[in-house]
């Protein structure tokens, strides 16, 4: 389960950058021209801070790479709450 993180709930910092590190929520598993659920996901061992699209809370999600047509892409995936999952791209 993803850990909740206390913070300013997605507000921009003094430099004007989003604290979510550029991660964007997606409601679809069809990314990069393919269904990523059919691909092998490689755990990078890193976590990403993402912003819940409904409640604006920060969460820590696991970062994975997927390879599509020879190009690696990073995705962040985790659980907001019981059986409610989120998928992010950058």
N, C-alpha and C positions, 0 to 999 in steps of 0.2 A: 504494500500500500504506500502511496506517495505521502511524504511528510508535509504537513502544512507549515508555512513559514510566516512569521509575523512581519509586517512591513507596511508600506504606504499603499498597498493594494493597487499596484500598476501605475501609480502616478509617475510623472517624469521627474527625474532628479534635477539638480541645479544646472547640469550641462544640457538638459533638454532631451536626454536619451531615455528610452523606455527601459525600466529596470528588468524587463523580461528577457533582455539579451537578444532581442530581434526575433524571438520565437513567435510564430503566428499559428493560431488555432485553426484547424481544419475539421469540417464535419464529415469529410469523405475519406475513404481509404484508397480512392483512385487518385494516386499522385504520380507525377513524373511519367504519365502515359501508361500506367499499369496499376493493377490492384496490389498494393504493398503487402496485403495479408497473405498473398501467395508467394512472397519472397522470403529468403533467409534474412533474419535480422541478426546483426552482430552487436553485442553489448560493448560499448566503448569504455565502460567502467566510470563514466562521468555522469553527472546529473545536471539538469538545466532548471533554472527558475522560470516557471511559466505562470501566466495569469489566467485564472478561471474566467471563461467568457461570460458566465452568468452572474457571478457574485464578486468578481474582482479580487479574489484572494490569491495570494502567491502559493504555489505548490512546487515541490521538487520532484521532477520526473526523470526517469532513466533515459539516457541518450543512446540511440542505436544508429548504425549505418546500414543502408540497403544499397545494393548495386543494381542499377538499371542501365542496360546497354553499355556496360563498361564504365559507367560514371557512378561514383559514390555520392550518396546523399545522406545527410543527417536528419533524423527524426527524434522527437521526444515523445514518450508514451508513458502513461500512468493512470492511476485511479484517483478521481476527485473525492468520491465517497463510495459507499458500498455499491458495487456493480455499475458505477458511473465512471466511464473512462474518457480520456482525452488524448488527442493526437495533434502534434505540432510539427511544423516545418520551419526551416530557416532559409 
